[in-house]
Amino acid sequence: MTILVSACLLGENCKYSGGNNRNEAVLRYVSGHRVIPVCPEVEGGLPCPRKPVEWVGERVLTRDGEDCTAAFRLGVARVCGRIAGEKIDLAILQSRSPSCGVKQIYDGSFTGVRIPGQGLLARTLAEMGVPLLDAEDVPR
């Protein structure tokens, strides 16, 4: 089984804050499988650490209005290029991320309000027919 996983969940320091979202349940779940770590934000050229971003309409913006949409699109394109021709059995993605959120994202107000929606990578993978699993839903 080949599982694509948000790199931050595996302990890679690629989170916007410079840290990670290491998730022991995810690590146990993927043990023994082929794992492809991805961080579309870093693959799109964004630095680490970087300013937090949220979807505001169809654009990805920082609180002060800097548009990061092109970097997000480039990162997703690079991830898709890396997995082209691969059979991805599952993608486990970081909750609420503007790239990887499976069920929810933040509403663009930078106040912590969550809304139903998907990050750009999650949406793209779903359109490709890849089954998605939110990190919070991985069996503990």
C-alpha positions as CSV (number, residue, x, y, z in Angstrom):
1,M,0.0,0.0,0.0
2,T,1.3,3.5,-0.9
3,I,0.2,6.3,1.4
4,L,0.9,10.0,0.7
5,V,1.2,11.8,4.0
6,S,1.6,15.5,5.0
7,A,5.2,15.7,5.9
8,C,4.5,17.7,9.1
9,L,2.6,14.7,10.5
10,L,5.7,12.6,10.1
11,G,7.7,15.1,12.2
12,E,9.3,17.1,9.4
13,N,9.7,20.8,10.4
14,C,7.8,22.3,7.5
15,K,4.8,23.8,9.4
16,Y,4.3,27.5,8.9
17,S,5.7,28.1,12.4
18,G,8.9,26.2,11.6
19,G,7.8,23.2,13.7
20,N,5.8,20.1,12.9
21,N,2.6,18.3,13.7
22,R,4.2,14.9,14.5
23,N,1.3,12.5,15.0
24,E,2.0,9.2,16.7
25,A,-1.3,7.6,15.5
26,V,-0.4,8.4,11.9
27,L,3.1,7.0,12.3
28,R,1.7,3.8,13.7
29,Y,-0.9,3.6,11.0
30,V,1.5,4.0,8.1
31,S,4.2,1.7,9.6
32,G,5.0,-1.1,7.1
33,H,3.6,0.8,4.1
34,R,5.3,2.8,1.4
35,V,5.0,6.4,2.5
36,I,5.4,9.5,0.3
37,P,5.9,12.6,2.5
38,V,4.7,15.9,0.9
39,C,4.5,19.6,1.9
40,P,3.0,21.5,-1.0
41,E,3.7,24.8,0.6
42,V,7.5,24.1,0.9
43,E,7.4,22.5,-2.6
44,G,5.9,25.7,-3.9
45,G,8.8,27.7,-2.7
46,L,7.4,29.2,0.5
47,P,10.0,29.6,3.4
48,C,9.9,27.8,6.7
49,P,8.9,29.5,9.0
50,R,6.4,31.6,7.0
51,K,3.4,33.8,7.7
52,P,0.2,31.9,8.3
53,V,-2.2,32.0,5.4
54,E,-5.9,31.3,4.9
55,W,-8.2,31.0,1.9
56,V,-10.0,34.3,1.2
57,G,-12.4,33.5,-1.6
58,E,-10.3,31.9,-4.3
59,R,-6.9,33.3,-3.1
60,V,-4.5,32.2,-0.4
61,L,-3.5,35.3,1.6
62,T,-1.5,36.3,4.7
63,R,-3.2,38.4,7.3
64,D,-1.6,41.5,5.8
65,G,-2.8,40.7,2.3
66,E,0.2,39.0,0.7
67,D,-1.0,36.7,-2.0
68,C,0.5,33.2,-1.8
69,T,-1.9,31.6,-4.3
70,A,0.7,31.0,-7.0
71,A,3.1,29.3,-4.6
72,F,0.2,27.0,-3.4
73,R,-0.7,26.1,-7.0
74,L,3.0,25.5,-7.9
75,G,3.4,23.2,-4.8
76,V,0.4,21.2,-5.6
77,A,1.5,20.8,-9.2
78,R,4.9,19.7,-8.1
79,V,3.4,17.1,-5.7
80,C,1.2,15.8,-8.5
81,G,4.2,15.7,-10.8
82,R,6.1,13.6,-8.2
83,I,3.3,11.1,-7.9
84,A,2.3,10.9,-11.6
85,G,2.0,7.3,-12.6
86,E,1.9,6.1,-9.0
87,K,-1.0,4.3,-7.5
88,I,-1.7,6.2,-4.3
89,D,-4.0,4.1,-2.1
90,L,-4.6,6.7,0.5
91,A,-3.6,10.3,1.5
92,I,-3.4,11.2,5.2
93,L,-3.4,15.0,5.4
94,Q,-3.1,17.6,8.1
95,S,-6.4,18.9,9.5
96,R,-7.5,22.4,8.6
97,S,-4.5,23.3,6.5
98,P,-5.0,25.6,3.6
99,S,-3.1,23.0,1.5
100,C,-4.1,19.7,3.1
101,G,-7.3,20.2,5.1
102,V,-9.7,17.4,4.2
103,K,-12.9,18.4,5.9
104,Q,-12.4,21.9,7.2
105,I,-10.3,25.0,6.6
106,Y,-10.2,28.4,8.3
107,D,-12.7,31.0,7.0
108,G,-10.2,33.7,5.9
109,S,-10.8,36.0,8.9
110,F,-7.7,34.9,10.8
111,T,-9.9,34.5,13.9
112,G,-9.8,30.7,14.2
113,V,-13.2,30.2,12.7
114,R,-13.5,26.9,10.8
115,I,-15.7,26.2,7.8
116,P,-16.4,23.1,5.8
117,G,-13.9,22.9,2.9
118,Q,-10.7,21.5,1.6
119,G,-7.2,22.7,1.1
120,L,-5.9,22.9,-2.5
121,L,-3.9,19.6,-2.3
122,A,-6.8,17.7,-0.7
123,R,-9.2,19.0,-3.3
124,T,-6.9,18.1,-6.2
125,L,-6.2,14.6,-4.8
126,A,-10.0,14.0,-4.4
127,E,-10.5,15.1,-8.0
128,M,-7.9,12.5,-9.0
129,G,-9.8,9.8,-7.1
130,V,-7.3,9.4,-4.2
131,P,-9.1,8.4,-1.0
132,L,-8.4,11.0,1.8
133,L,-8.1,10.6,5.5
134,D,-8.0,13.6,7.8
135,A,-5.2,13.2,10.4
136,E,-7.7,13.6,13.2
137,D,-9.6,10.6,11.9
138,V,-6.7,8.2,11.9
139,P,-7.6,5.4,14.4
140,R,-5.8,6.0,17.7
